[in-house]
Amino acid sequence: AQKVTQAQTEISVVEKEDVTLDCVYETRDTTYYLFWYKQPPSGELVFLIRRNSFDEQNEISGRYSWNFQKSTSSFNFTITASQVVDSAVYFCALSEAWTPGGSEKLVFGKGTKLTVNP
Amino acid sequence: DTEVTQTPKHLVMGMTNKKSLKCEQHMGHRAMYWYKQKAKKPPELMFVYSYEKLSINESVPSRFSPECPNSSLLNLHLHALQPEDSALYLCASSLRSSGADTGELFFGEGSRLTVL
């Protein structure tokens, strides 16, 4: 069964600090996809990144970076020089590859609430 | 056009009312989803439609009735709800093309439901 664990319930930092959000996952599939979503107070889920299980390259997008390590089943997210607008709940999620006749689910971790203080 | 549009954004209903939530996408996606999100909790899957057919029902009470009239539309009919059903209801869609699906879901902004 799929499982996503975000051990950090809440994190509070001061603006311009770097912050890393941890994500550990479990799956029996060899093909799977990992995601990070941001949910600001307004409520919508904003897609940040998708990674498939065959691509362990780390990725950087502006102040955001992601570290995918299959050996430790982790997909951590780092925000560099955090800003107040980064305050939100961040969800890590996992889905297994869809196959005809198979089931598909996007399973979310419990989320990490990040507060960036000015 | 990469939007999933949900209406209404806010809905207040009594326990005896019948109402519907609507979701629309024009990205050519063939899978559509309803998720329920309670405050301070992650989204939880309710239903999945694949090629307009219900493929997953996560043991959702019958007072929630999904409907997929065509590949672009997804409805959630609500009847005789309870106060504990108050939540943010999120619609999502994904490509669902055999051999090409990445599992990426595109979410709408949600419909915030309050049951009095």
Interface residues (C-beta under 8 A of the other chain):
Chain A: Y32 Y33 F35 Y37 S42 G43 E44 L45 F47 R50 N52 F91 S95 E96 A97 W98 P100 S103 E104 K105 L106 F108 G109 K110 G111
Chain B: A31 Y33 K41 P42 P43 L45 V48 S50 S55 I56 L88 L90 A92 R96 S98 D101 T102 G103 E104 L105 F106 F107 G108 E109 G110 R112
